[in-house]
Amino acid sequence: MSATEPLAPLGPFLHSALFYGDEHEYLAGTLPFVRDALEAGEPVAVAVPAENLRLIRDGLGDDAGAVRFVDMRKAGRNPGRIIPGVLRAFADPQPSGVRVRIIGEPVWTGRTPAEYPACVQHEALINAAFQGRTATILCPYGTRRLAPQAIADAYATHPAFVRAGSGRQEESGTYRPADALARCNQPLPPVPEVVPFRFDADSLSEARHLAADEGVRLGLPSVRVEDLALVTAELATNSVLYGGGSGALGVWAEDGYVVCEVRDKGRLTDPLAGRRPAAREQRGGRGLLMVNLVADLVRVHTGPGGTTVRCWFAR
């Protein structure tokens, strides 16, 4: 599919952006969405930052007990885990054919420059992850607080939008999720002066131990050191199996995080890799999913020259 070719109709799935200016407009756009779902007997979840969770919960009153609430600042800190760990985790267990409604707010003021492209990728990939499913996802965007680029990207990644207060759903004339994905798949910023450790099948264990040792040296808590070692092992194994048999590992400190990076000569061709929940009977193929579920942020760049996966762990 070319970058400008329109995607096929999404059928029973609807993914809309909600544009709001203040708290009043936020509630005017979200509360009717939730109440309509409850009146229709449809399961509904609200996954937004904690301060907005409180607004919606208070606005619903007694009806709040029938809603699944998720603090997106915690569950969606890494945008790469929102689809498998939040959206699909709620939608998949529901009865087949029953419409599921979700409010999901992955973009807020305070997202870092490293996090924001991963948010755009997430929003663009929701459409493929839910294509053909009976679900409605509404994503709030604060027009007064977010940068103009964030609003433009919302139009590009959502087939439809609603302006709070109007209640009228409109088609986005600039819906181009493939273009948004291509813009976000750029080479990652240069790394510090870190000498990479080059590994192959015979040195996977050494790569894992090196990452753990660096995590300890750089002040990562012991629990997160274990996560760093696990992520390194998964990424290095993928490099050996699918990335040409070898790769290069780097670990360094950056702005309150320990960062690990694995490069190899492979190329990711599936944009949803690592974002699909693993089926119970599935054997293997869980490496990138595990990475997304464990790390605080994951950024990927892939192309003809190879693939880079960079992961952040808060100190």
Sequence and secondary structure as in RCSB ss.txt:
>XXXX:A:sequence
MSATEPLAPLGPFLHSALFYGDEHEYLAGTLPFVRDALEAGEPVAVAVPAENLRLIRDGLGDDAGAVRFVDMRKA
GRNPGRIIPGVLRAFADPQPSGVRVRIIGEPVWTGRTPAEYPACVQHEALINAAFQGRTATILCPYGTRRLAPQA
IADAYATHPAFVRAGSGRQEESGTYRPADALARCNQPLPPVPEVVPFRFDADSLSEARHLAADEGVRLGLPSVRV
EDLALVTAELATNSVLYGGGSGALGVWAEDGYVVCEVRDKGRLTDPLAGRRPAAREQRGGRGLLMVNLVADLVRV
HTGPGGTTVRCWFAR
>XXXX:A:secstr
  TTS     TTEEEEEEEESSHHHHHHHHHHHHHHHHHTT  EEEEE HHHHHHHHHHHGGGGGGSEEEEHHHH
TSSGGGHIIIIIHHHHTTS TT  EEEEE    TT  TTTHHHHHHHHHHHHHHSTTSSEEEEEEEETTTS HHH
HHHHHHH SEEEETTT  EEE TT  HHHHHHHH        S   EEEEGGGHHHHHHHHHHHHHHTT  HHHH
HHHHHHHHHHHHHHHHHSSSEEEEEEEEETTEEEEEEEES     TTTTTS   TT  S  HHHHHHHHSSEEEE
EEETTEEEEEEEEE 
